[in-house]
C-alpha cells in the first residue's frame, strides 16, 4: 500500500518499518536554477521531482536590501552578504550599539507573518511533512545580532548581558512556536551550529549554562504534543549529543561523515535518535565520481539504517553549484534504490 511522504517521514522518525527510506535534497538558489535547467523543469517543480518529503516554511517578511544591494536583512535585522552562496552575516546590528532596551525587536504578533505557512499547510499538508524553519534559532541568532567575536567575549565576561540577550531571543521564538503549532505543523526544525570540524566552539559547560535550558524551553511545546524535533547542528558535537537527546531531540542533521563517525553514531544512538543527512557536500558530492556517490549512499544506509528505518537520507547540507549534474543524477538513482 502506498503511503504519503508525510507518513513515511513520521514512521522513519519513530523507527517504524517503512516501504523505503524518506529522502530530502535541499539546495541553494544558484544550484536550484542549475538543476532546473539541467532537468528541464520549472524551479517550483524541483522539490517534487527530487523526491523531497519535507517542506520547511518561513515567516512572511518584506525583503529589505542595503542601498547598494550587497546586504539583505532578515526579520531580526541581521544583514547577510548577497554575494555569498551560503550565509555570511555582514551586518550585526547589536555590535556597535548593544542596548537591548532600545533595539527594535521584531514583533511575533504581526498579522501577516504566517500567511505563506497557512497556504502551504492547506495545499501540501496532506502529502508532505511540514515544519517551521527555525534556522539560527538561539546561539547563532545571538552572535549574528551581536557579532561572532563580540558574543564570545560576552559569554566569557558578561553573563548578565548574555543571558538577557538569549532570553529575549527565546521569548520571541516561543511565541512563534506556539503560533506555528496552532496552524497544525507536523514537527519542529531547528538550526543552531555549536561545533567546528574538530570540536565544540565553546566548552560543554558553557553550552549547558547558556544554551541547553533555553533550547529545552523551545523543545518543550513539541515534546508535550508528541511531535518530532529535527535539528541541524554542524560540527563535532558528540559531547553534547546526550544532552540534546535528554531534552527531546528526535532527529539529528547533518550527520556529516567527516565530522561525526557514522559507526559511532549507530553504536551509541541507534534507537534513541533518528538521523537526517549523511551524504557529504564537503567531499564526495562535489569532488567524487558518480560511483563514489552511489557507494556513499549505500554505506550510509548500511551503517545508520541497517534495519531499514530511522534515517532520512539526504545531502549533509544544502547542495551548492560546485556539484556536477552527473553526481546529482547518481544521487537520485541511489536514493531510488533504497
matplotlib code that plots the C-alpha trace (Angstrom):
import matplotlib.pyplot as plt

x = [0.0, 1.4, 1.8, 2.2, 5.5, 4.3, 3.5, 6.8, 8.7, 6.7, 7.3, 11.1, 11.4, 9.6, 11.9, 9.0, 9.2, 8.8, 8.3, 11.5, 13.7, 12.4, 14.8, 15.4, 17.5, 17.9, 19.9, 20.9, 19.2, 22.0, 22.0, 18.2, 18.5, 21.3, 19.2, 16.0, 17.8, 19.5, 16.3, 14.3, 11.6, 10.3, 12.2, 9.0, 8.7, 12.2, 11.3, 8.7, 11.0, 13.8, 11.6, 11.6, 9.4, 9.7, 8.7, 10.1, 8.0, 9.4, 7.9, 6.5, 8.9, 9.3, 12.7, 15.0, 18.2, 21.0, 21.2, 24.0, 22.2, 25.1, 23.3, 19.9, 18.4, 16.4, 13.3, 15.6, 17.6, 20.8, 22.3, 23.6, 26.0, 24.1, 27.2, 27.7, 26.1, 26.0, 25.3, 27.7, 26.5, 27.8, 25.8, 25.4, 23.1, 23.9, 27.7, 28.0, 25.0, 24.5, 21.4, 18.8, 16.1, 16.5, 16.8, 13.7, 12.9, 10.7, 7.1, 5.9, 2.3, 2.4, -0.8, 0.8, 3.8, 2.1, 0.2, 2.6, 2.8, -1.0, -1.4, 1.4, -0.2, -3.6, -2.2, 0.6, -0.2, -1.9, 1.1, 4.2, 5.8, 5.8, 7.9, 8.7, 12.2, 13.8, 17.3, 19.8, 17.5, 19.4, 23.3, 23.6, 20.9, 22.7, 26.1, 24.7, 23.0, 26.0, 28.9, 30.8, 33.9, 31.9, 29.4, 32.1, 33.6, 30.1, 29.8, 33.1, 32.9, 29.3, 26.9, 24.2, 24.1, 24.5, 21.6, 19.3, 20.1, 19.4, 16.2, 14.8, 15.5, 14.0, 10.8, 10.3, 10.9, 8.5, 5.7, 6.4, 6.5, 3.0, 1.6, 3.0, 1.7, -1.8, -1.5, -1.1, 2.6, 4.0, 7.1, 10.0, 13.1, 15.7, 19.2, 22.0, 25.6, 27.7, 30.8, 33.7, 35.3, 37.3, 35.3, 32.8, 33.1, 32.9, 33.0, 30.2, 29.8, 29.2, 26.8, 24.9, 24.8, 23.7, 22.1, 20.7, 18.0, 16.7, 16.7, 14.8, 12.1, 11.8, 11.7, 9.1, 5.9, 6.7, 7.6, 4.4, 2.4, 4.4, 5.7, 9.2, 12.0, 14.6, 17.7, 20.6, 23.8, 27.1, 30.4, 31.9, 29.2, 29.3, 30.0, 26.6, 24.5, 23.3, 22.1, 20.1, 18.5, 17.7, 15.7, 13.8, 15.7, 14.2, 16.5, 20.0, 21.2, 23.6, 25.4, 28.3, 30.7, 33.9, 32.8, 30.6, 31.6, 28.5, 29.5, 29.9, 26.5, 24.9, 26.5, 25.6, 22.4, 20.5, 17.0, 17.5, 17.9, 16.9, 19.4, 18.9, 21.6, 24.7, 26.0, 28.8, 28.5, 32.1, 33.9, 32.0, 29.3, 31.5, 34.7, 33.8, 32.7, 29.1, 30.3, 31.7, 28.3, 26.5, 28.9, 28.5, 24.7, 25.0, 27.5, 25.3, 22.2, 24.1, 25.5, 22.8, 19.7, 20.6, 17.0, 15.5, 14.3, 15.4, 17.1, 16.1, 18.8, 20.0, 23.0, 24.5, 23.9, 22.3, 23.8, 25.8, 26.8, 30.1, 28.3, 28.1, 24.9, 26.3, 26.6, 23.1, 21.8, 23.8, 22.4, 18.9, 19.5, 21.0, 18.1, 15.6, 17.3, 16.9]
y = [0.0, 3.4, 5.8, 9.6, 11.2, 12.7, 9.3, 7.8, 10.6, 10.0, 6.3, 6.7, 9.2, 6.7, 3.9, 2.0, 0.0, 2.0, 0.9, 2.8, 5.4, 9.0, 11.3, 15.1, 17.3, 21.0, 23.4, 27.0, 29.3, 29.0, 25.2, 25.2, 27.2, 24.9, 21.7, 23.1, 24.0, 20.6, 18.6, 21.0, 21.7, 24.8, 25.6, 25.3, 21.7, 20.7, 19.6, 17.0, 15.9, 15.3, 13.2, 15.5, 14.6, 17.7, 21.3, 24.0, 27.1, 30.6, 33.8, 36.3, 39.3, 42.0, 41.8, 44.7, 45.4, 47.9, 50.8, 49.1, 45.7, 43.9, 43.1, 41.5, 42.0, 39.3, 39.6, 40.1, 42.9, 40.9, 41.7, 38.9, 39.2, 38.7, 37.6, 34.5, 31.3, 30.3, 32.6, 35.3, 37.9, 41.2, 43.4, 42.6, 45.4, 45.0, 45.1, 48.9, 49.6, 46.8, 48.4, 45.7, 48.0, 50.4, 47.7, 47.4, 43.8, 42.1, 41.6, 37.9, 39.1, 40.7, 39.7, 38.7, 36.6, 33.3, 33.8, 31.6, 28.9, 28.7, 28.4, 25.7, 23.6, 23.9, 23.0, 20.5, 19.3, 16.1, 14.8, 16.5, 16.7, 20.4, 22.2, 25.8, 26.8, 27.9, 28.4, 30.5, 29.7, 30.7, 30.8, 31.6, 34.3, 35.8, 36.0, 37.2, 40.0, 40.8, 39.8, 36.5, 37.6, 40.0, 37.4, 35.0, 37.9, 38.4, 34.8, 34.9, 38.2, 39.4, 36.6, 39.0, 40.6, 37.3, 35.8, 38.7, 38.6, 34.8, 35.2, 37.9, 35.6, 32.6, 34.6, 35.7, 32.2, 30.6, 33.0, 32.0, 28.3, 28.4, 30.2, 27.6, 24.8, 26.4, 26.1, 22.3, 21.8, 18.2, 18.8, 21.2, 22.0, 23.9, 25.1, 26.1, 25.3, 24.6, 22.9, 23.2, 20.2, 19.0, 20.1, 22.4, 26.1, 26.5, 24.2, 21.8, 23.5, 26.9, 25.3, 23.7, 27.0, 29.3, 27.2, 24.0, 25.3, 27.8, 25.3, 22.9, 25.6, 25.7, 21.9, 21.6, 22.6, 19.9, 17.3, 17.9, 17.3, 14.2, 15.9, 15.1, 17.6, 17.7, 19.8, 20.8, 21.4, 21.4, 20.2, 17.8, 18.0, 14.5, 15.7, 17.3, 14.8, 13.0, 16.4, 17.0, 13.6, 14.3, 17.4, 15.8, 15.7, 13.2, 13.5, 14.9, 16.6, 16.8, 13.6, 14.7, 11.7, 13.8, 15.1, 12.5, 9.0, 7.0, 3.8, 5.7, 7.3, 4.0, 2.3, 5.0, 6.4, 4.0, 3.8, 6.9, 9.3, 9.2, 10.6, 13.1, 13.7, 11.6, 12.2, 14.7, 18.0, 18.7, 15.8, 13.1, 15.2, 18.0, 16.0, 12.3, 10.3, 9.1, 5.7, 7.3, 8.9, 5.6, 3.9, 6.7, 6.3, 2.6, 2.9, 5.5, 3.3, 0.2, 1.9, 4.2, 2.3, -1.4, -2.2, 0.0, 2.8, 5.7, 7.6, 10.5, 10.1, 13.4, 15.5, 16.7, 20.4, 22.4, 21.4, 24.2, 24.9, 23.0, 19.7, 18.2, 17.2, 13.7, 13.4, 14.7, 12.1, 9.4, 10.6, 10.4, 6.9, 5.7, 7.2, 5.4, 2.0, 2.3]
z = [0.0, -1.0, 1.9, 1.8, 2.2, 5.5, 6.9, 5.6, 7.4, 10.6, 10.6, 9.9, 12.8, 15.1, 13.9, 12.4, 9.3, 6.0, 2.4, 1.6, 3.4, 3.0, 1.1, 1.1, -1.1, -0.2, -2.3, -2.8, -5.2, -7.7, -7.5, -7.9, -11.1, -12.4, -11.7, -13.1, -16.4, -16.5, -15.9, -18.0, -15.3, -13.6, -10.4, -8.4, -9.6, -8.3, -4.7, -6.0, -8.9, -6.4, -4.2, -1.2, 1.8, 4.0, 3.5, 5.8, 6.0, 6.7, 8.1, 5.7, 6.0, 3.4, 1.7, 2.7, 0.9, 1.5, -0.9, -2.9, -2.9, -1.3, 2.0, 2.6, 6.1, 7.7, 10.0, 13.0, 11.4, 10.7, 7.3, 5.1, 2.2, -1.0, -2.9, -0.8, -1.8, 1.9, 4.9, 5.9, 8.5, 7.2, 9.5, 13.2, 14.5, 18.2, 17.7, 17.7, 20.0, 22.5, 24.1, 24.3, 25.5, 22.6, 19.9, 17.6, 18.2, 15.6, 16.5, 16.6, 16.6, 13.2, 11.4, 8.1, 9.3, 8.8, 5.5, 3.5, 6.2, 6.3, 2.5, 2.3, 5.0, 3.3, -0.1, 0.8, 4.3, 3.4, 1.4, 2.9, 6.4, 7.2, 9.8, 10.6, 9.6, 12.9, 11.5, 13.6, 16.5, 19.6, 19.7, 16.1, 16.4, 19.3, 17.6, 14.3, 16.2, 18.3, 16.1, 16.3, 18.3, 20.5, 21.5, 22.6, 24.7, 26.2, 27.2, 28.9, 30.6, 30.9, 31.8, 32.7, 29.3, 27.6, 29.5, 28.8, 25.1, 24.9, 26.9, 24.6, 21.6, 23.4, 24.3, 20.7, 19.3, 21.8, 20.7, 17.1, 18.0, 19.6, 16.6, 14.2, 16.4, 16.2, 12.4, 12.5, 11.7, 11.8, 13.9, 14.5, 12.5, 14.4, 13.2, 15.6, 15.0, 18.0, 16.6, 14.2, 12.4, 15.4, 18.4, 20.0, 19.6, 23.3, 26.3, 27.1, 30.4, 28.8, 26.4, 29.3, 31.1, 28.4, 25.6, 27.0, 29.3, 26.8, 24.0, 26.3, 26.6, 22.8, 22.5, 25.3, 23.3, 20.7, 23.4, 25.2, 22.0, 21.0, 17.8, 16.4, 16.7, 13.9, 14.5, 12.3, 14.2, 12.4, 13.7, 16.2, 18.9, 20.2, 23.8, 24.0, 22.0, 25.1, 26.4, 23.2, 23.4, 27.0, 26.2, 23.4, 20.1, 17.7, 14.6, 14.1, 11.0, 9.1, 10.4, 8.2, 7.8, 8.0, 11.5, 13.2, 12.6, 11.4, 13.1, 16.4, 16.0, 15.2, 18.2, 20.7, 19.4, 17.2, 18.5, 20.6, 17.7, 14.1, 11.6, 8.7, 6.1, 5.8, 2.3, 2.3, 0.5, 1.5, -0.2, -2.1, -3.8, -5.2, -5.7, -6.0, -9.1, -9.6, -8.4, -5.3, -4.7, -5.0, -2.7, -0.1, -0.1, 0.3, 3.2, 4.9, 4.7, 5.8, 8.9, 10.0, 8.9, 8.8, 9.9, 7.1, 9.2, 11.5, 8.6, 6.3, 3.7, 2.3, 1.4, 4.6, 3.7, 1.0, -2.3, -3.9, -7.5, -7.1, -7.5, -11.0, -12.6, -13.1, -9.3, -8.8, -11.2, -9.4, -6.0, -7.3, -8.7, -5.4, -3.4, -5.7, -5.0, -1.2]

ax = plt.figure().add_subplot(projection="3d")
ax.plot(x, y, z, "-o")
ax.set_aspect("equal")
plt.show()
